[in-house]
Amino acid sequence: MNVKVESSGDYTTIIVEGRLDTTNAGEFEKQMMAVLQDGCTRIILDCTGLSYISSSGLRILLVVQKKMIAIKGQFSLCCLHPGIKEIFDISGFSTIFSIFPDKEAALNG
Amino acid sequence: MNTFEEYADKFRITCDPETLDCCMTDAAFSIFEGSGLLLTQGGNSFSHQSEGAIRLILTDLQLFHDTHLKPLSSPVLFSFRKDILDTGEDPFLELWQDRLKSDPIVQIKTSGKSSFQPFSPDDPLFTFAFTSLSGLIGAVNNFIGKVMGEVILEESGSHPFPRLLKLVYNTLSADQKTVVQALEGIHHSGIVMPLLLVLGEINAAEYAKGLISLKIQPKEFFSEILAGVAGVQAYSGFTLQKPGREKQSSDLIPLGEGDAIEFKSTLRWDIRAGKTNQVIERACLKTISAFLNSQGGCLLIGVRDNGSIEGIESDRFANEDKFLLHLWTLIRSCLGRDFSPYIRTRLEKADEKTICLVECQPSTRPVFLRQPGYEEEMYIRIGPSSNALDISEALKYIKDHFPER
């Protein structure tokens, strides 16, 4: 798994690549928390290169989502692989997150 | 019209288990009570081509005659098929649209939306649901990929998934349709999950976990769902042994050569040299032994590599019987007599010529090719070719694929 953080203007893009599972969820969580502590109120998670997410990965997204709601921030997901998008859809999680087909839509959303 | 659920609810059978027996009548096996045929509520005999299926029904009746038979037991499944489906009615198709609409997987596939409320992250089932649904979606997508490869849908504005489901449902045997309806009726599992289970795309545990993950059934019912599935699988295990339709050369040739299909122009005749040649015979035997050692497959003799028809007439046997006799002599002498049960041969006409189909089932024991004038060899199928293994590879392959029983 690779995580890249890009800050530009009023939003931060986090690009996550590879498999996000229990072996690297801790590391991912640390990086997400660091972004939150910087006081960022608008986060876009770019999932173009995300090939797999397990329930431990999902839990971290839920934690971030909770924290962002608490500070009235905005947390969006974009560019989900169709297979992953489908799992989110069928398990109902797409109703919890703001999911956009691409980054532009996420910025306008 | 009775749905399976209604039929199973009203199902009663009175019989004296002491006097029940399985007898052969014409080409089928039937259950007799004393000297007369035992009949379903609809007045149909308990007769089936599969002796195993009839014995299963018989023993279920002997075990449970005095208690209420479970709805997913073989006597109920079989009676429903005979009394309802075999009359040409199909209650499932009448309610198809409603079932489609309420099926959670169809909802996602067609609209991308689900009315399903996810488990909260605090719920102990949160992780379980996410993990099992990930697997289920993978299986659904595999299934769609496979079916899409086989059928060509006409252009239409609507999403193809419901049409694919109907096409697949219509190809099922009456026994398979019974199982789909029974599972839906008793577990309220919609169309997709029972269909995937019947087609072997998901197993019993995946089916049961899917139902719980989608909140269709509570987790307390997990064991009960598994037990129900075991009942229908015992029934379909016997009834599916005799598929309704054999593979036809017209279905196989367009698929081309592959893991499980091989074409050979002739059995023994070397067309270039204009004489019989043992090497040509060996090529057929390699393929058959490789299929037996691998996942099975079908050898078509009389078909050229490009799929055009050569016909076994080119082998210059006096007649078709002589051709088959020669083929079977080769199989028995070079592969072993005891592998005959895994091999079936059949002749078919195509373009006014004759093709021989040699259908091979995977063997439970390793097969070695022993042909006079050659070293003993073991072949397996790798993609569209039959490959010889050297000794160490063969030992490893046998250890991995033919566990000692």
Interface residues (C-beta under 8 A of the other chain):
Chain A: S54 S55 S56 L58 R59 L62 G83 E86 I87 D89 I90 S91 G92 F93 T95 I96
Chain B: P104 I105 I108 G112 K113 S114 F116 Q117 P118 P121 F126 T127 A129 F130 T131 L133 S134 L136 I137 G138 N141 S213 L214
